[in-house]
Every structure is written in C-alpha cells, then in structure tokens.
Amino acid sequence: MTHEEREDDTTHVLDDGEYDAVVLDGDALNRDEIRLELTIAAGPHKGEVVRVRATGLGGDPIGLLGLPARLTVTNGRPHVVIER
C-alpha cells in the first residue's frame, strides 16, 4: 500500500534514501489524514522516531500499529509504503 507523506513535527530530518521502519503509533487527524510515528528498524538511524502525516490510508490508524513500512526520502520529502 503506497501513500504520500509530508513531514510533521520531525526533530531530525533523515537524509535522502530508503529506510526500513515499523509503525509505532497512529492518530486520525481528520477523515483523510493520519499522523504516523515510525521507528527506523535498521542502519545508522536505527531506533530513531520519525513523524509523518499520511493521506489515503483509509480505515483505523490503530490497525497499522506494529506493521512494517518502507520509508523513502527524496529531496527531503518522505513517502511511505505500509506492508500489510
């Protein structure tokens, strides 16, 4: 499942690249937008938490908890694929 993301309250901006991640938390912001907290699962940024806003996920954000994700950062813009 692919969804566009944009940064939200991120204290550390990751370098452009691909990152394995796990969904730690999710909150519905409105009908179409969810705030996700992802933890980076491997590499030099392992354990860091990144917050992004997602659109187009649909459903309950609680159902995403613990799912693996692939975070790709291009030109400072995050994009997430949730693996279901």
N, C-alpha and C positions, 0 to 999 in steps of 0.2 A: 504494500500500500504506500503510495507516494503522496507527499503533501508539502506545499510550500511553507516555509517558516520565516519568521523575522526575529531579530534579537529583542530580548525583553529583560531589563534589569541584569544584564550579564556583567559580572565584575571582571571577568577575564575573557577576552576575545581570543578564540582559537585561531591559529594560522590556517590559511587555506589548506585543505587536504581532506582525507576521509578518516572517520573515526567510528569504531565500534562503540556502542553505547547501550544502556539499559534505562528504561523509563522508571524513574523513582516516584514521580508524583504527577498529577494532572488535575487541573481545575477548569471548569467551564466558565468562560468569561462572558459569553453571550451564546446565542443559538448556533452560530457557525464558527466560533473561535474558542480554542483551548490553550491554556498555558501549560507547558510541559517542563518538568525538570528531568534532565538526562544526566546520568553519570557516565563518564568515559571509562570504558572497560579494558583498554589495552594501550600500550605505548607510553610515551613520555608524559602524557597528560592523564594517565590512569588515575581514577579517583576524583578528578575534578568534576564539578557540577555545573551544567550549562542550562540556562533557562531560555526557552523559545516560545513563541506564540504560533500555534498551528491553525490552519483553516482546512476545511474539507475532510476532517477525520470522521465526523458523524458519531453518534452513539455517546455512551457514558465514558468520560475520561478515566474513571476508576478501572474500567475493563482493560486499560492499557498498562496498568502497573505491572512491573516485572518483565514486560516484553522486551526482546532485543530490538535494537534500532541501528540504523546506519546513518550517521550524521556526516554530510558533505558540506564543507565551507568553500565557497567560491567568491572571490572578491569581497570577503568579509560577510557574505550573506549565507546563512545556514539553510540547508534543505535536509529533511528527514524522511527516511523510509522506515516504517514500522513493520517488523516481521510478525505476522500472525500465524 
